[in-house]
Amino acid sequence: MKHFRNLYYIFIPIIAVCFLPDLFAHPVTAGKYSIEQYLSIKSASSPSFSPDGREIAYLTNVTGTSQIWIVDISSGRTRQVTNFEDNVSFVRWLPDGRLLFGKARGGDENTQFFLISSKGGNARQLTGDSSVRNNFGAVSRDGKFVFFASNKRNRNYFDIYRMDVDSGEEKILLKDDGNNSVAAVNDDGTKIIISRSGTEKSLDNDLYLLELHTQKLIHLTPHEDASEFSDPHFVADGVVMASNSGREFSALLNLKKKNAAIDDWSNENLSAGILDAPKWDVTDISMNHNGGKIVYSVNREGFSELYFLRAITAGKPLITVFSKKALKIPLPERGIVAGPTLSRDESKMAFAFSSPVRNSDIWIYDFRSGKISQITKSDRSGIDAKTFVSPELITYKSFDGLSVSAWFYRPIGADRIVAKGNSSQNREGATFIRAARVPVIVSVHGGPESQERPGFNPLYQYYLSRGFAIFAPNVRGSTGYGKYYTHLDDVRNREDSVRDLAAGVDWLRRNGNVEPRSIAVMGGSYGGYMTMAAITLYPDLWAAAVNTVGIVNWETFLKNTSGYRRRQREVEYGRLDRDLDFLRSISPIRRVDLIKCPLFVIHGKNDPRVPYTEAEQVVTALRNRGAVVEYKLYDDEGHGISKLKNRLDLYPRVAAFLEKYLKPR
């Protein structure tokens, strides 16, 4: 997710076709870069402006794990702030110049909070129980308090807390046996918007307003259908947010108080208006409280579009009025925007940007000049960006006529590389050469409530450089294609998404110019389940498979995953007390004897989501019957392999595995 000479591919003269050896049944690639180079490509993300707007703190993996660096906007000079063995998960610049950040240990996802000077030095730990997970929410405008959710009281539930940054003193603000998170805090820290995930529907949540003075909890978003309410921001007379309530796609909404003169947030005094409703999801909203701009992204077929609306806050009582027409912000090319954030004075916006051919970096948009500029320049490990491949978006029909979209990456020159004996003559007697068929990797995203998007994937680019095609579908259950599509795989319809994979292979055989005997399937997390389901339901389709942190036994997965996750996952997958027989029937471990292809299994021992015992089950079962299975377990990783030292150990093995079974001599 790629090696010989300066020419990227070696082309064989037409007259030599009859003398090619057997290995030319597949394209010959001359990728001149090693897999270690691809794995060493750097990225930058998560920008946070300094109080004066002159610098940006961000996360980058220069050292092999994600750490905090700072870049001076005018000069481009950078400096490193942290250097831990484990990844830093977030960073926020406080008004007094210090940095607040989060970090877990060994991939266990039990995030703890720390403070550090922007000049570096020793970090002060604010939370100390490594068995507790703390989910960052927001910082008060004056920087004195951090608001967050924690399962300290009960590991199965998340309560809402406020911490004094200087003293470390914590106060519980909301105690509730549910999955709560801090979504927004008003300027003076007296009101909090809390998001609470539903327990009966997947992709469903509610927003509540908690008034700290009165301890009153007000339900802001009553609704009937499974709906999402995300990225809320306080304005003078209400809240703006994204929501798909009563709609297929998330729109930009303004929940306004009808009478702004009174502090009444009851439903009787609220009315919802639409600020923008494109036929795609609105995401990544950024706004300063009572500010003059609101920035948001639109996910159009996987690519990001970036917009902003002007806002005017005035009057007595104060009300906020938004411009009717959104202005589009230019981007370097078609790609993906992440983490847009406004400077304190709103003169600039920073965001992370990546594309299929561009690794992630921090960019800035200047509202005064209307221009964007790249602020960080993450190293590409000596690889020429011109060798990177962009995909095409294709659509195919599944078993029931449903249209499924997929990103199809073809290796450069695949349509020009000759194959042994693959020539013929037209009616005029002219000889021409048809392209060799290429091996292909079917890559399945996790989630399942997620989406394969055309961002930068260094492993994809390596495999492409070695002559593999990549086919990455968004099967039913994926997000980004409307609410109806997302729920098509819920509970009893689970294996319909696997049938979508089989239909994708059929499309590849008919249209993709692929070698039908050289198709692999790979995925992580839920994509790992999809991989295991694919090779047990359709064992004859696959030449090899790679399962990373995947589910193989629904019963043991739900019993052993973290308690708070079990409640969240059961609404999507099915409940043990109601659907146990069904869950057993679709568990790949029950059909492990049907597996025909070689399998590579990967897991992290500290995985709190999919316990590593899932991997142990399938590896033991396959070894007991003498099947071909390779296994790598990393003691210092969690839900995925993120540390560079481990990736440098693992992925050359995976690449050799795929070369062996997809490119037989």
C-alpha positions in Angstrom: 0.0 0.0 0.0 7.9 -0.8 -6.0 13.5 -2.1 -9.7 16.3 -2.3 -12.5 17.4 0.6 -14.7 16.5 4.1 -15.5 13.8 3.0 -17.9 10.8 2.0 -15.9 9.9 -0.9 -18.1 11.9 -2.9 -20.6 10.1 -3.3 -23.8 10.7 -6.3 -26.0 11.0 -5.9 -29.8 8.2 -7.4 -31.8 10.4 -9.6 -33.8 11.6 -11.3 -30.6 8.2 -12.5 -29.5 8.6 -16.1 -30.6 11.8 -16.4 -28.6 10.7 -15.1 -25.2 11.1 -17.5 -22.3 8.2 -18.7 -20.1 8.6 -16.0 -17.5 7.3 -13.4 -19.9 3.8 -14.8 -19.5 3.7 -11.9 -17.1 4.9 -8.3 -17.7 8.5 -7.7 -17.0 8.9 -4.7 -14.7 12.1 -2.8 -14.2 11.2 -0.9 -11.1 14.5 0.7 -9.9 13.4 1.4 -6.3 13.4 -1.0 -3.4 10.5 -1.8 -1.1 12.5 -0.2 1.7 12.5 3.1 -0.2 8.7 3.0 -0.6 8.2 2.2 3.0 10.5 5.1 4.0 8.4 7.7 2.2 7.3 10.3 4.7 4.0 12.2 5.3 2.7 15.1 7.3 -0.7 15.7 8.8 -2.8 17.2 11.6 -1.8 20.9 11.4 -2.3 23.2 14.4 -1.6 26.9 14.2 0.5 28.7 16.8 -1.4 31.5 18.7 0.3 34.2 16.5 -0.3 32.2 13.3 3.4 32.2 12.3 4.1 28.5 12.9 2.3 25.2 12.5 2.7 22.1 14.7 2.0 18.9 12.8 2.6 15.2 12.9 5.1 13.4 10.7 6.7 10.0 10.6 10.2 11.2 9.8 11.7 9.1 12.7 9.6 6.0 11.9 6.8 6.8 14.2 4.4 9.8 14.1 5.9 12.7 16.1 5.4 16.4 16.6 7.3 18.8 14.4 6.9 22.6 13.9 7.4 24.5 10.7 7.9 28.3 10.4 5.4 29.4 7.7 7.5 32.2 6.2 10.9 30.5 6.1 9.9 26.8 5.9 12.3 25.9 8.6 11.3 22.9 10.7 12.2 21.6 14.1 11.4 18.4 15.9 9.6 18.5 19.3 9.0 14.9 20.3 10.9 11.6 19.7 9.0 8.7 21.3 9.1 5.0 20.3 5.3 5.1 20.1 3.1 7.2 17.8 1.7 10.6 18.9 -2.0 10.6 18.0 -2.9 14.3 18.1 -1.5 17.7 18.9 -3.1 21.1 19.8 -1.3 24.4 20.2 -2.5 26.1 23.4 -2.9 29.9 23.6 0.1 30.2 26.1 2.4 28.5 23.5 2.6 25.0 25.0 1.5 21.9 23.1 -1.1 19.4 24.3 -0.7 15.9 22.7 -1.8 12.3 23.1 0.1 9.1 23.0 -0.6 5.4 23.7 1.8 2.5 24.3 2.5 -0.4 21.9 -0.6 0.2 19.9 -3.0 -0.5 22.8 -5.0 2.7 22.0 -5.2 3.7 25.7 -4.3 7.3 25.0 -2.7 9.5 27.7 -2.4 13.3 27.6 0.9 15.2 27.8 2.1 18.8 27.8 5.3 20.0 26.3 7.0 23.3 25.4 6.9 24.2 21.7 10.7 24.3 22.0 10.8 20.7 23.1 12.3 19.2 26.3 10.6 17.0 28.8 6.9 16.3 28.5 4.7 16.4 31.5 2.1 13.6 31.7 -1.4 14.7 32.6 -3.2 11.4 32.8 -1.5 8.4 34.2 -3.5 5.1 34.2 -2.3 3.1 31.3 -5.3 0.8 31.5 -7.7 3.7 30.8 -8.5 5.1 27.3 -8.9 8.9 27.1 -10.5 10.3 24.0 -9.6 14.0 23.4 -12.5 16.3 22.7 -11.6 20.1 22.8 -9.6 22.8 24.6 -11.3 25.9 26.1 -10.7 29.1 24.2 -8.4 30.4 27.0 -6.4 27.1 27.0 -7.0 26.4 30.7 -9.1 23.3 30.4 -9.2 20.2 28.3 -12.5 18.4 27.8 -12.4 14.7 27.0 -14.1 11.3 27.4 -12.7 8.5 29.5 -13.6 4.9 30.5 -11.9 5.4 33.9 -15.0 4.7 35.9 -16.1 1.6 33.9 -14.0 0.2 31.0 -17.2 -0.4 29.0 -18.5 3.2 29.0 -17.2 6.7 28.4 -18.0 9.5 30.8 -17.2 13.2 30.1 -14.4 15.0 32.0 -12.8 18.4 32.3 -9.2 18.8 33.4 -7.4 21.8 34.6 -4.3 21.9 32.4 -1.9 23.4 35.0 -3.0 21.5 38.1 -4.1 18.3 36.4 -7.2 18.3 38.5 -10.1 16.4 36.9 -13.8 16.8 37.3 -16.4 14.4 35.9 -19.1 16.4 34.1 -21.3 13.6 32.9 -21.6 10.1 34.2 -23.5 7.8 31.8 -23.4 4.1 30.8 -23.0 4.8 27.1 -20.5 5.8 24.5 -20.1 9.5 24.9 -17.6 11.9 23.4 -17.0 15.7 23.5 -18.0 17.2 20.1 -17.8 21.0 20.9 -17.3 23.5 23.7 -18.5 27.1 23.6 -16.1 30.0 24.2 -16.5 30.4 28.0 -16.6 26.7 28.6 -20.1 26.7 30.1 -21.8 24.5 27.4 -20.7 21.3 25.8 -22.1 19.4 22.9 -21.8 15.6 23.6 -22.1 13.0 20.9 -23.6 9.6 22.0 -23.6 6.6 19.7 -26.8 4.6 19.4 -27.0 1.1 20.8 -29.7 -0.3 18.4 -28.6 1.1 15.0 -25.2 1.3 13.2 -23.9 4.6 12.0 -26.3 6.4 14.3 -25.6 9.0 17.0 -27.3 11.9 18.9 -26.1 15.3 20.0 -26.8 16.6 23.5 -26.2 20.0 25.0 -24.8 19.9 28.6 -25.2 23.1 30.5 -22.5 23.0 33.2 -24.1 25.5 35.6 -27.4 23.7 35.8 -26.2 20.2 34.8 -29.2 20.1 32.4 -28.8 17.7 29.5 -30.8 18.7 26.4 -31.4 16.4 23.4 -30.6 18.4 20.3 -31.2 15.9 17.6 -34.3 13.7 18.0 -34.7 11.5 14.9 -36.2 8.2 13.7 -33.9 6.7 11.1 -30.3 5.8 11.5 -28.6 9.2 11.2 -25.2 10.8 11.9 -24.6 14.2 13.3 -21.0 15.3 13.1 -18.5 18.2 13.5 -20.8 20.6 15.4 -19.6 24.2 16.1 -21.2 26.8 18.3 -22.3 30.1 16.6 -23.9 33.1 18.3 -27.5 31.8 18.0 -27.1 28.1 17.5 -24.9 25.3 16.1 -23.7 24.3 12.6 -23.0 20.7 11.8 -23.1 18.0 9.2 -25.9 15.5 9.2 -27.7 13.0 6.9 -30.9 12.9 9.0 -33.7 12.3 6.6 -31.3 12.4 3.7 -29.0 10.1 1.8 -25.9 12.3 2.1 -24.7 14.6 4.9 -25.6 18.2 4.4 -24.3 21.4 6.1 -27.0 22.4 8.6 -27.6 25.4 10.8 -29.6 24.6 14.0 -30.8 28.0 15.1 -32.6 29.3 18.1 -35.9 30.9 17.0 -35.6 33.4 19.8 -31.9 34.3 20.2 -32.7 36.6 23.1 -33.3 33.7 25.5 -30.9 30.9 26.5 -33.4 28.2 25.5 -32.0 25.2 23.6 -35.2 23.1 23.7 -36.5 21.7 20.5 -39.4 24.1 20.6 -37.0 27.0 20.2 -34.8 25.4 17.6 -35.2 25.2 13.8 -32.9 23.5 11.3 -31.8 25.2 8.0 -29.6 23.9 5.2 -26.5 25.9 4.3 -25.3 23.5 1.6 -26.6 20.2 0.4 -24.5 18.7 -2.4 -25.2 15.2 -3.7 -22.3 14.0 -1.7 -21.2 14.0 2.0 -20.2 17.2 3.7 -17.2 16.5 6.1 -14.4 18.1 8.0 -16.1 21.3 9.1 -13.8 23.9 10.7 -14.9 27.2 12.3 -13.8 29.5 15.0 -16.6 30.4 17.5 -18.5 33.5 16.3 -15.9 33.6 13.5 -16.2 35.1 10.0 -15.8 31.8 8.0 -16.8 28.2 8.0 -14.7 25.8 6.0 -15.8 22.3 5.0 -15.0 19.5 2.6 -17.2 17.6 0.2 -16.4 14.0 -0.6 -17.3 13.7 -4.3 -16.7 10.1 -5.5 -13.8 9.8 -3.1 -12.0 13.1 -4.0 -12.2 16.1 -1.8 -13.6 19.5 -2.7 -12.9 22.4 -0.3 -15.3 25.3 0.3 -16.0 28.1 2.7 -18.9 30.4 3.6 -18.6 33.8 5.0 -20.3 34.5 8.3 -21.4 37.8 9.9 -22.2 37.9 13.6 -23.9 41.0 14.8 -27.0 42.5 16.4 -28.7 42.5 19.8 -29.1 39.7 20.6 -26.2 38.3 18.5 -27.1 36.3 15.5 -24.9 34.7 12.8 -25.8 35.0 9.1 -24.0 33.0 6.5 -23.4 33.9 2.8 -25.7 32.1 0.4 -23.0 31.0 -2.0 -20.1 28.9 -1.0 -16.7 29.8 -2.5 -14.5 26.9 -3.7 -10.9 26.8 -2.5 -8.3 25.6 -5.1 -6.4 22.4 -4.6 -3.1 21.3 -6.1 -4.9 18.5 -8.0 -7.6 15.9 -7.4 -6.9 14.4 -4.0 -7.9 14.2 -0.4 -8.1 16.9 2.2 -7.8 16.1 5.9 -7.8 18.2 9.1 -8.6 21.7 7.8 -8.1 24.3 10.5 -8.3 28.1 10.7 -5.7 30.4 12.2 -6.9 32.4 15.2 -7.3 35.6 13.0 -8.9 33.6 10.2 -6.5 35.0 7.6 -5.2 31.5 6.8 -6.3 27.9 6.7 -4.0 24.9 7.0 -4.8 21.3 5.9 -3.2 18.1 5.0 -3.4 17.1 1.3 -2.6 13.9 -0.5 -3.4 12.3 -3.9 -2.6 8.9 -5.5 0.7 10.4 -6.8 1.5 12.8 -3.9 2.4 11.8 -0.3 0.6 13.8 2.4 1.9 17.3 3.3 0.7 20.4 5.0 -0.7 23.2 2.7 -1.9 26.7 3.5 -4.7 28.7 1.9 -4.4 32.5 2.3 -7.8 34.1 2.3 -6.4 37.5 1.4 -4.5 36.5 -1.7 -6.7 33.5 -2.7 -3.5 31.3 -3.1 -2.4 28.0 -1.7 1.1 27.0 -0.9 2.8 23.8 0.3 4.4 24.3 3.7 6.0 20.9 4.3 7.9 18.8 1.8 7.9 15.2 3.0 10.7 13.1 1.7 10.0 10.6 -1.1 13.0 8.5 -0.3 14.6 9.2 -3.7 11.7 8.0 -5.7 10.7 10.0 -8.8 7.1 11.0 -8.3 6.5 10.6 -12.1 6.6 6.8 -11.5 3.6 6.9 -9.2 0.3 5.6 -10.7 -3.2 7.1 -10.5 -6.2 4.8 -10.6 -9.3 5.0 -12.8 -12.8 4.8 -11.2 -14.8 1.9 -12.7 -18.2 0.6 -11.9 -19.5 -3.0 -12.2 -22.7 -4.9 -11.5 -22.9 -7.3 -8.6 -25.0 -10.5 -8.3 -28.2 -8.6 -7.7 -27.7 -5.8 -10.2 -26.3 -3.3 -7.6 -23.6 -0.9 -9.0 -20.3 -1.2 -7.2 -17.5 1.3 -7.6 -13.8 0.4 -7.5 -10.4 2.1 -8.0 -8.4 0.2 -10.6 -4.6 0.9 -10.7 -2.9 -0.5 -13.8 0.9 -0.8 -13.7 2.6 1.6 -16.1 3.2 0.1 -19.5 1.1 -2.9 -18.8 -0.8 -2.3 -22.1 2.5 -2.2 -24.0 4.3 -5.2 -22.6 4.3 -8.3 -24.9 3.5 -11.8 -23.8 4.9 -15.0 -25.2 2.9 -16.2 -28.3 0.4 -13.4 -27.8 0.5 -12.1 -31.4 -1.9 -12.3 -34.3 -2.6 -10.8 -37.7 -5.4 -8.6 -38.9 -7.1 -9.1 -42.3 -4.5 -7.0 -44.1 -1.8 -9.4 -42.7 -0.2 -6.8 -40.4 1.2 -8.3 -37.2 0.2 -6.8 -33.8 0.9 -7.7 -30.2 -1.8 -8.0 -27.5 -0.8 -7.0 -24.0 0.3 -9.6 -21.5 -2.2 -10.3 -18.7 -1.1 -8.9 -15.3 -1.4 -10.4 -11.8 -3.8 -8.4 -9.6 -4.2 -7.7 -5.9 -7.8 -7.1 -4.8 -7.5 -4.8 -1.8 -10.5 -4.6 0.6 -10.8 -1.7 3.0 -11.7 -2.0 6.7 -14.7 -0.6 8.6 -17.0 -1.8 7.1 -18.2 1.8 7.5 -15.3 3.2 5.6 -14.3 4.1 2.1 -11.5 3.3 -0.3 -10.4 6.7 -1.4 -7.6 7.7 -3.9 -5.0 8.9 -1.4 -1.3 8.1 -1.4 -0.5 4.4 -0.6 3.2 3.6 -0.8 2.6 -0.2 -0.8 0.2 0.1 -3.7 2.9 2.0 -5.6 5.5 -0.6 -4.8 3.3 -3.4 -6.0 2.5 -1.4 -9.2 6.2 -1.0 -9.8 6.6 -4.7 -9.7 3.9 -5.2 -12.3 0.9 -6.0 -10.2 -2.4 -4.3 -10.8 -4.5 -3.1 -7.8 -8.3 -3.4 -7.6 -9.8 -1.6 -4.6 -13.6 -1.8 -4.5 -16.1 0.0 -2.3 -18.4 -3.0 -1.8 -21.9 -2.5 -0.2 -21.6 -1.3 3.3 -19.0 1.3 2.4 -19.6 5.0 3.2 -19.5 7.8 0.7 -22.3 6.5 -1.5 -25.4 7.3 0.6 -27.1 6.0 3.6 -29.0 3.2 1.8 -25.8 1.8 0.3 -24.0 1.9 3.7 -26.6 -0.3 5.4 -26.9 -3.0 2.7 -24.6 -5.3 4.5 -26.0 -5.0 8.0 -26.2 -8.2 10.1 -28.0 -10.9 8.0 -26.8 -9.4 4.7 -23.1 -9.7 5.7 -22.0 -12.1 3.0 -23.6 -10.0 0.2 -20.6 -7.8 0.4 -18.4 -10.8 -0.2 -20.4 -11.6 -3.3 -19.6 -8.1 -4.5 -15.9 -9.1 -4.3 -16.6 -12.2 -6.5 -18.4 -10.0 -9.0 -15.4 -7.7 -9.0 -13.2 -10.6 -10.0 -15.6 -11.4 -12.8 -15.3 -7.8 -14.1 -11.5 -8.1 -13.9 -11.5 -11.3 -16.0 -13.7 -9.7 -18.6 -12.3 -6.2 -18.7 -9.1 -5.8 -16.7 -6.7 -7.8 -18.9 -5.6 -9.7 -15.8 -4.2 -13.2 -15.4 -7.1 -15.2 -14.0 -4.8 -17.6 -12.2 -2.9 -14.8 -10.5 -5.4 -12.9 -8.4 -4.8 -12.3 -4.7 -7.1 -10.8 -2.0 -5.8 -8.7 0.9 -7.3 -6.5 3.7 -7.0 -5.3 7.2 -9.4 -5.4 10.2 -12.9 -5.8 8.7 -11.0 -6.1 5.4 -9.2 -9.0 7.0 -12.6 -10.7 7.6 -13.6 -10.0 4.0 -10.3 -11.6 2.9 -11.0 -14.7 5.0 -14.6 -14.9 3.9 -13.6 -14.6 0.2 -11.1 -17.5 0.3 -13.6 -19.7 2.1 -16.8 -18.8 0.1 -15.0 -18.6 -3.2 -11.8 -20.7 -2.8 -11.2 -21.2 -6.5 -10.9 -17.5 -7.3 -7.7 -16.8 -5.4 -4.0 -17.6 -5.9 -3.0 -16.0 -2.5 -4.4 -14.0 0.4 -3.0 -11.7 3.0 -5.1 -11.1 6.2 -4.0 -8.3 8.6 -5.6 -8.1 12.0 -8.8 -9.7 10.6 -11.8 -11.3 12.2 -12.1 -15.1 11.6 -14.6 -16.1 14.4 -17.5 -13.7 15.1 -18.3 -15.3 18.4 -14.8 -15.1 19.9 -14.2 -11.7 18.4 -17.3 -10.2 20.0 -16.6 -11.9 23.3 -12.9 -10.8 23.5 -12.9 -7.3 21.9 -12.9 -4.3 24.3 -16.2 -4.0 26.1 -17.1 -0.6 24.8 -16.4 -1.8 21.2 -18.6 -4.9 21.6 -21.7 -2.8 22.1 -20.8 -0.6 19.1 -20.0 -3.6 16.8 -23.0 -5.7 17.7 -25.4 -3.2 16.1 -23.6 -3.7 12.8 -22.6 -7.4 12.9 -25.3 -9.0 15.1 -25.7 -9.7 18.8 -24.4 -12.8 20.6 -27.6 -13.2 22.6 -29.8 -13.0 19.5 -27.8 -13.9 16.4 -25.2 -16.4 17.7 -26.2 -19.2 15.3 -26.0 -16.9 12.3 -22.7 -15.4 13.4 -21.2 -18.9 13.8 -22.5 -19.9 10.3 -20.7 -17.0 8.6 -17.4 -17.3 10.6 -14.6 -18.2 8.2 -13.1 -20.4 10.9 -16.0 -22.8 10.3 -15.0 -23.2 6.7 -11.3 -23.2 7.1 -11.0 -26.6 5.4 -12.2 -25.0 2.1 -9.2 -22.7 1.8 -7.0 -23.7 -1.2 -4.7 -20.7 -1.6 -1.5 -19.9 0.4 -2.3 -17.4 3.3 -0.2 -14.8 5.1 -1.6 -13.8 8.5 -0.4 -10.6 10.3 -1.3 -9.3 13.8 -0.3 -7.0 16.6 -0.3 -8.6 20.1 -1.7 -5.4 21.8 -4.7 -5.1 19.5 -7.7 -4.0 21.6 -10.1 -4.2 18.7 -9.5 -7.6 17.1 -7.6 -9.7 19.6 -4.6 -11.6 18.2 -6.2 -14.8 19.2 -8.3 -14.5 16.0 -5.1 -14.9 14.0 -3.9 -17.8 16.2 -7.1 -19.7 15.5 -6.8 -19.7 11.8 -3.1 -20.3 11.7 -3.4 -23.3 14.1 -6.2 -24.8 12.0 -4.3 -24.4 8.7 -1.0 -25.8 10.1 -2.9 -28.8 11.6 -3.9 -29.8 8.1 -0.6 -29.0 6.5 -1.9 -26.0 4.5 0.5 -23.2 3.3 0.3 -20.4 5.9 2.8 -17.7 7.0 2.4 -15.8 10.2 3.9 -12.7 11.8 2.9 -11.5 15.2 4.4 -8.2 16.6 4.6 -7.8 20.3 4.7 -3.9 20.2 1.9 -3.3 17.8 -1.9 -3.1 18.0 -4.6 -2.8 15.4 -2.2 -2.7 12.4 1.6 -2.5 11.9 2.6 1.2 12.1 6.2 1.4 13.3 8.8 1.7 10.5 11.1 -1.0 12.0 8.3 -3.5 11.9 7.1 -2.5 8.5 10.6 -2.9 7.1 10.6 -6.4 8.6 7.1 -7.3 7.5 6.4 -6.0 4.0 9.5 -7.4 2.2 8.1 -10.8 3.4 4.6 -10.0 2.1 6.1 -8.8 -1.2 8.1 -12.0 -1.6 5.0 -14.0 -0.7 2.9 -12.3 -3.5 5.7 -12.6 -6.0 6.0 -16.3 -5.3 2.4 -17.2 -5.7 1.2 -14.6 -8.2 4.2 -14.7 -10.6 5.0 -18.4 -10.9 7.8 -19.2 -13.4 
